[in-house]
Amino acid sequence: MFRPTPLPCPGRLIPVLLLVVLGCGRDQETIKPSVGPITESVYASGIVKAAGQYQVYPTVTGTVMALLVQEGDTVKAGTPLVRIDDRTAGASTRISSAQVRLLEQNASDSGPVLSQLREAVEQARDRYTVDSTNYERQKALWAQQIGSRNDFDQRELAYTTTKAGLTRAVKALQETRDRLRTELEVARNNAAISNAGSDDRTPRSLIDGVVYDLLVEPGELATPQKAIAVVGSATDLYLELEVDEYDIRLVKPGQRALITLDSYDGATFEADVTRIIPLMDQRSRTFKVEARFKERPPQLYPNLTAEANIVLRTKENALTIPAAYLLPGDYVLTGPEERVQVRTGARDLEKVEILEGITADTELVKP
């Protein structure tokens, strides 16, 4: 019959099979719960952004001729940023402007075209006045059987001819005036479109702020699909954080957030949650949350990496254990084979609050 060989253990001999189960030669970590503060928070990561920060996209395609600003320059709304190949646009603008000037001159009542037509109307009116007078005189004489029928017919023909000529002259003046005014309006619209196209070839800042980055160099091709600059506020910088969809229900405006920045290793800054964007990013399954520093770091730049703990609640005298000592289902080990169920409260990344099940004197075994 097989008998296990005893091995030495402190104080007694234990068979090998029991040694495997109980592990008498292995020290197990134990602790007792502690009483102290615990802060429950939601983790978020994000970046620093400048208020109004946006990427500038051109609306036309062309070669970048010149950069009109540099990174770090302070600009006003409407400040030109770059100049895209504008030779064609410049010629078009000059042609449009010349057409407008010509039509403004011709459409003016004192312009050469309308002045000439107005003189023709006056001449036609003078002839009509003479022929009308002669016709009425001859008509009166003929009624008295004075003169010949041929004289009367000649006067009547001259009268009707000059009357028709006056009508045509007046109509020509009116139609020409209307046509020139219409052409002038069209030319002005074309000039406005041309000027707008010229403005499109000189993208401008939409806000007062700082040019944080220029994304093109002279000689490169600018297209509407590629940003050419980044502009944002010079003074108003805030945090844009991403919160997981499982935690967003816990986050509310006004909550305090503890912020760490990679560029300020070891420092913690306080901020307040100011806005929750109520639309989830389907790719990352996160919501964007905005927060603003209570006291801004000395040097702050857009796109700095940030991590945040958004504080949900804080307890000063909570009974806590390390999170590593809590088993699934909210159990703790009070011995190698002894489990006790507990009721938990607040949690942070390291600790869990215990509301019921154990006391501060209970010794716990690490799983």
C-alpha positions as CSV (number, residue, x, y, z in Angstrom):
1,M,0.0,0.0,0.0
2,F,1.3,3.5,-1.0
3,R,2.0,5.9,1.9
4,P,2.9,9.6,1.2
5,T,6.3,10.7,2.4
6,P,6.0,13.3,5.2
7,L,7.7,16.7,4.7
8,P,8.9,18.9,7.5
9,C,6.6,21.9,8.3
10,P,6.9,24.3,11.3
11,G,5.5,22.6,14.3
12,R,4.1,19.5,12.6
13,L,4.4,17.0,9.7
14,I,1.7,17.4,6.9
15,P,1.3,14.9,4.1
16,V,2.2,16.1,0.6
17,L,-1.5,16.0,-0.6
18,L,-2.6,18.4,2.1
19,L,0.4,20.6,1.3
20,V,-0.8,21.1,-2.2
21,V,-4.3,22.1,-1.0
22,L,-3.3,24.3,1.9
23,G,0.1,25.5,0.7
24,C,1.6,25.7,4.2
25,G,4.8,27.0,2.9
26,R,3.2,30.1,1.2
27,D,2.6,33.4,3.0
28,Q,-0.8,35.0,2.3
29,E,-1.3,38.7,2.4
30,T,-3.8,40.0,5.0
31,I,-5.1,43.4,5.9
32,K,-7.8,45.0,8.0
33,P,-10.3,47.6,6.6
34,S,-9.3,51.2,7.1
35,V,-11.4,54.3,7.9
36,G,-10.8,57.4,5.9
37,P,-11.9,59.6,3.0
38,I,-12.9,58.1,-0.4
39,T,-13.8,59.9,-3.5
40,E,-15.9,58.3,-6.2
41,S,-15.2,59.6,-9.6
42,V,-15.6,59.0,-13.3
43,Y,-12.4,58.7,-15.5
44,A,-12.2,60.7,-18.7
45,S,-9.4,61.5,-21.1
46,G,-9.2,64.4,-23.6
47,I,-7.3,67.4,-24.8
48,V,-7.0,71.1,-24.3
49,K,-8.8,73.2,-26.9
50,A,-9.1,76.9,-27.6
51,A,-12.5,78.4,-27.7
52,G,-13.7,78.8,-31.3
53,Q,-10.8,76.6,-32.5
54,Y,-11.3,75.5,-36.1
55,Q,-9.5,74.4,-39.1
56,V,-9.4,76.8,-42.1
57,Y,-10.3,75.1,-45.4
58,P,-10.0,76.9,-48.8
59,T,-13.1,76.9,-51.1
60,V,-11.0,76.9,-54.2
61,T,-8.1,74.9,-55.6
62,G,-4.8,76.6,-56.5
63,T,-1.2,77.0,-55.7
64,V,-0.3,78.7,-52.4
65,M,1.5,81.9,-53.5
66,A,2.3,83.4,-50.0
67,L,1.7,82.9,-46.3
68,L,0.4,86.2,-45.0
69,V,0.7,85.3,-41.3
70,Q,3.0,83.1,-39.1
71,E,2.3,80.6,-36.3
72,G,1.6,82.4,-33.1
73,D,0.4,85.6,-34.8
74,T,-2.6,87.3,-33.2
75,V,-5.2,88.1,-35.8
76,K,-8.5,89.9,-36.0
77,A,-11.6,88.6,-37.7
78,G,-11.2,89.2,-41.5
79,T,-7.4,89.0,-41.4
80,P,-6.1,87.3,-44.6
81,L,-4.1,84.2,-43.8
82,V,-2.7,82.9,-47.1
83,R,-2.9,83.9,-50.8
84,I,-3.8,81.3,-53.3
85,D,-2.9,81.7,-57.0
86,D,-5.0,84.7,-57.9
87,R,-3.8,85.8,-61.3
88,T,-6.9,84.5,-63.1
89,A,-9.2,85.9,-60.4
90,G,-7.4,89.2,-60.5
91,A,-7.9,89.5,-64.3
92,S,-11.6,88.5,-64.0
93,T,-12.1,91.1,-61.2
94,R,-10.5,93.8,-63.3
95,I,-12.7,92.9,-66.4
96,S,-15.9,92.8,-64.2
97,S,-15.0,96.2,-62.7
98,A,-14.4,97.7,-66.1
99,Q,-17.8,96.4,-67.4
100,V,-19.5,97.9,-64.4
101,R,-17.9,101.3,-64.9
102,L,-18.8,101.3,-68.7
103,L,-22.4,100.3,-68.0
104,E,-22.8,102.9,-65.2
105,Q,-21.7,105.5,-67.6
106,N,-24.0,104.3,-70.4
107,A,-27.0,103.8,-68.1
108,S,-26.7,107.3,-66.7
109,D,-29.2,109.9,-68.1
110,S,-26.2,112.1,-68.9
111,G,-24.3,109.2,-70.5
112,P,-23.5,109.3,-74.3
113,V,-26.0,106.5,-75.3
114,L,-29.1,107.9,-73.6
115,S,-28.1,111.5,-74.4
116,Q,-28.0,110.6,-78.1
117,L,-31.4,108.8,-77.9
118,R,-32.9,111.7,-75.9
119,E,-31.8,114.2,-78.6
120,A,-33.4,111.9,-81.2
121,V,-36.7,112.1,-79.2
122,E,-36.5,115.9,-79.0
123,Q,-35.9,116.1,-82.8
124,A,-38.8,113.7,-83.5
125,R,-41.0,115.7,-81.1
126,D,-40.1,119.0,-82.9
127,R,-40.9,117.5,-86.3
128,Y,-44.1,116.1,-84.9
129,T,-45.1,119.5,-83.5
130,V,-44.5,121.2,-86.9
131,D,-46.3,118.5,-88.9
132,S,-49.1,118.4,-86.5
133,T,-49.7,122.1,-86.7
134,N,-49.5,122.0,-90.5
135,Y,-51.9,119.1,-90.7
136,E,-54.5,120.9,-88.4
137,R,-54.2,124.1,-90.5
138,Q,-54.6,122.2,-93.8
139,K,-57.4,120.2,-92.3
140,A,-59.3,123.4,-91.4
141,L,-58.7,124.8,-94.9
142,W,-59.9,121.7,-96.6
143,A,-63.0,121.8,-94.5
144,Q,-63.7,125.2,-96.1
145,Q,-62.9,123.7,-99.5
146,I,-59.7,125.8,-99.6
147,G,-56.6,124.1,-101.2
148,S,-56.3,120.9,-103.0
149,R,-56.9,117.3,-101.8
150,N,-53.3,116.5,-102.6
151,D,-52.1,119.2,-100.2
152,F,-54.3,117.8,-97.4
153,D,-53.1,114.2,-98.1
154,Q,-49.5,115.3,-98.0
155,R,-49.9,117.1,-94.7
156,E,-51.8,114.1,-93.2
157,L,-49.0,111.7,-94.3
158,A,-46.3,113.9,-92.9
159,Y,-48.2,114.1,-89.6
160,T,-48.8,110.4,-89.2
161,T,-45.2,109.7,-90.2
162,T,-43.6,112.0,-87.7
163,K,-46.1,110.8,-85.0
164,A,-44.9,107.2,-85.6
165,G,-41.3,108.4,-85.6
166,L,-41.8,110.1,-82.2
167,T,-43.4,107.0,-80.8
168,R,-40.5,104.9,-82.0
169,A,-37.9,107.4,-80.6
170,V,-39.6,107.4,-77.2
171,K,-39.8,103.6,-77.1
172,A,-36.2,103.2,-78.2
173,L,-35.1,105.6,-75.4
174,Q,-37.1,103.7,-72.8
175,E,-36.1,100.2,-74.0
176,T,-32.4,101.2,-74.1
177,R,-32.6,102.7,-70.6
178,D,-34.2,99.5,-69.2
179,R,-31.7,97.3,-71.1
180,L,-28.7,99.2,-69.9
181,R,-30.0,99.2,-66.3
182,T,-30.5,95.5,-66.4
183,E,-27.1,94.9,-67.9
184,L,-25.6,97.1,-65.2
185,E,-27.3,95.0,-62.5
186,V,-26.0,91.8,-64.1
187,A,-22.5,93.3,-64.3
188,R,-22.6,94.3,-60.7
189,N,-23.7,90.8,-59.6
190,N,-20.9,89.3,-61.8
191,A,-18.4,91.7,-60.2
192,A,-19.7,90.7,-56.7
193,I,-19.2,87.0,-57.6
194,S,-15.8,87.7,-59.0
195,N,-14.8,89.7,-55.9
196,A,-16.2,86.8,-53.7
197,G,-14.0,84.4,-55.8
198,S,-11.1,86.7,-55.1
199,D,-11.9,86.6,-51.4
200,D,-12.1,82.8,-51.6
201,R,-8.5,82.8,-52.9
202,T,-7.5,84.7,-49.8
203,P,-8.9,82.8,-46.9
204,R,-9.5,85.0,-43.8
205,S,-9.8,84.4,-40.1
206,L,-13.4,84.2,-38.9
207,I,-12.6,85.2,-35.3
208,D,-10.2,87.3,-33.2
209,G,-7.6,84.9,-32.0
210,V,-4.2,83.2,-32.7
211,V,-2.9,81.3,-35.6
212,Y,-1.9,78.1,-33.9
213,D,-0.7,76.3,-37.0
214,L,-0.1,76.7,-40.7
215,L,-0.5,73.5,-42.6
216,V,0.8,74.5,-46.0
217,E,3.9,76.1,-47.5
218,P,4.3,78.4,-50.5
219,G,4.2,76.4,-53.7
220,E,2.0,73.6,-52.3
221,L,-1.4,72.9,-53.9
222,A,-4.3,74.0,-51.7
223,T,-7.6,72.1,-52.1
224,P,-11.0,72.3,-50.3
225,Q,-10.3,68.8,-48.9
226,K,-7.2,69.9,-46.9
227,A,-7.0,72.3,-44.0
228,I,-4.5,75.1,-44.4
229,A,-4.5,76.6,-40.9
230,V,-5.7,76.2,-37.3
231,V,-7.1,79.3,-35.6
232,G,-8.6,79.7,-32.1
233,S,-9.0,82.0,-29.1
234,A,-5.8,83.4,-27.7
235,T,-7.1,83.5,-24.1
236,D,-10.1,81.2,-23.7
237,L,-8.8,77.6,-23.4
238,Y,-10.9,74.7,-22.1
239,L,-10.9,70.9,-21.8
240,E,-12.7,68.6,-24.1
241,L,-13.0,65.2,-22.4
242,E,-14.4,61.9,-23.6
243,V,-16.6,60.0,-21.1
244,D,-17.6,56.3,-21.7
245,E,-21.3,55.7,-22.5
246,Y,-21.6,53.6,-19.3
247,D,-20.5,56.6,-17.1
248,I,-22.1,59.5,-18.9
249,R,-25.4,59.2,-16.9
250,L,-23.4,60.0,-13.7
251,V,-21.8,63.2,-15.1
252,K,-23.6,66.6,-14.5
253,P,-22.6,70.2,-15.3
254,G,-21.1,71.9,-12.2
255,Q,-19.2,68.8,-11.0
256,R,-15.6,69.2,-9.9
257,A,-12.9,67.5,-12.0
258,L,-9.3,66.8,-11.0
259,I,-7.1,67.3,-14.1
260,T,-3.6,66.0,-14.8
261,L,-1.6,67.1,-17.9
262,D,1.3,65.1,-19.4
263,S,3.2,68.4,-19.7
264,Y,2.8,69.1,-15.9
265,D,3.9,65.8,-14.5
266,G,2.8,65.3,-10.9
267,A,0.6,68.4,-10.8
268,T,-3.2,68.3,-10.4
269,F,-5.5,71.1,-11.5
270,E,-9.1,71.7,-10.6
271,A,-11.8,72.3,-13.2
272,D,-15.6,72.4,-13.4
273,V,-17.8,70.5,-15.9
274,T,-19.6,73.2,-18.0
275,R,-21.2,71.3,-20.8
276,I,-22.2,67.8,-22.0
277,I,-22.6,67.3,-25.7
278,P,-25.7,65.0,-25.9
279,L,-24.6,62.9,-28.9
280,M,-22.5,59.8,-28.6
281,D,-19.6,59.1,-31.0
282,Q,-20.6,55.8,-32.5
283,R,-17.0,54.8,-33.2
284,S,-15.5,55.4,-29.7
285,R,-18.8,54.9,-27.8
286,T,-18.0,58.1,-25.8
287,F,-19.6,61.4,-25.1
288,K,-17.8,64.8,-25.3
289,V,-17.8,66.8,-22.0
290,E,-16.4,70.3,-21.7
291,A,-14.7,71.6,-18.5
292,R,-13.0,74.8,-17.6
293,F,-10.0,75.3,-15.3
294,K,-10.7,77.1,-12.0
295,E,-7.1,78.3,-12.1
296,R,-5.3,77.9,-15.5
297,P,-1.8,76.4,-15.6
298,P,0.9,79.0,-16.4
299,Q,1.5,77.8,-19.9
300,L,-1.3,76.1,-21.8
301,Y,-1.6,75.2,-25.5
302,P,-4.3,73.5,-27.6
303,N,-4.1,69.7,-28.1
304,L,-2.2,69.1,-24.8
305,T,-3.2,65.6,-23.5
306,A,-5.3,65.6,-20.3
307,E,-6.7,63.0,-18.0
308,A,-9.6,63.8,-15.6
309,N,-11.4,62.3,-12.6
310,I,-14.8,63.8,-12.5
311,V,-15.8,63.8,-8.8
312,L,-19.2,62.3,-8.1
313,R,-19.2,62.2,-4.3
314,T,-16.7,62.2,-1.4
315,K,-17.0,60.5,2.0
316,E,-14.7,61.6,4.8
317,N,-15.0,58.6,7.2
318,A,-15.7,55.6,5.1
319,L,-14.8,52.0,5.9
320,T,-12.7,51.0,2.8
321,I,-10.7,48.0,1.5
322,P,-8.3,47.8,-1.5
323,A,-10.2,47.0,-4.7
324,A,-8.0,43.9,-5.2
325,Y,-9.5,42.3,-2.1
326,L,-13.1,42.4,-3.4
327,L,-14.2,39.2,-5.3
328,P,-16.9,39.1,-8.0
329,G,-20.4,39.2,-6.5
330,D,-19.1,41.5,-3.7
331,Y,-17.4,38.8,-1.5
332,V,-14.3,39.0,0.6
333,L,-12.1,36.3,2.1
334,T,-11.8,36.2,5.9
335,G,-9.8,32.9,5.6
336,P,-8.4,30.6,2.9
337,E,-11.8,29.0,2.5
338,E,-14.1,31.5,4.2
339,R,-16.1,34.0,2.1
340,V,-18.3,36.7,3.4
341,Q,-20.7,38.8,1.3
342,V,-20.5,42.6,1.8
343,R,-22.5,45.6,0.6
344,T,-20.4,48.1,-1.2
345,G,-20.7,51.9,-1.6
346,A,-18.4,54.4,-3.2
347,R,-15.5,53.3,-5.3
348,D,-12.3,54.9,-6.8
349,L,-9.5,53.3,-8.8
350,E,-7.9,51.9,-5.7
351,K,-10.5,51.5,-2.9
352,V,-14.0,50.3,-2.3
353,E,-16.3,51.5,0.5
354,I,-17.9,48.7,2.6
355,L,-21.3,49.4,4.0
356,E,-22.2,46.1,5.6
357,G,-20.8,42.6,6.2
358,I,-17.5,43.3,7.9
359,T,-16.0,45.7,10.5
360,A,-12.7,47.6,10.9
361,D,-11.4,44.6,13.0
362,T,-12.1,42.0,10.4
363,E,-8.9,40.5,9.0
364,L,-9.1,39.9,5.2
365,V,-7.1,37.5,3.0
366,K,-6.0,38.7,-0.4
367,P,-7.5,36.5,-3.1
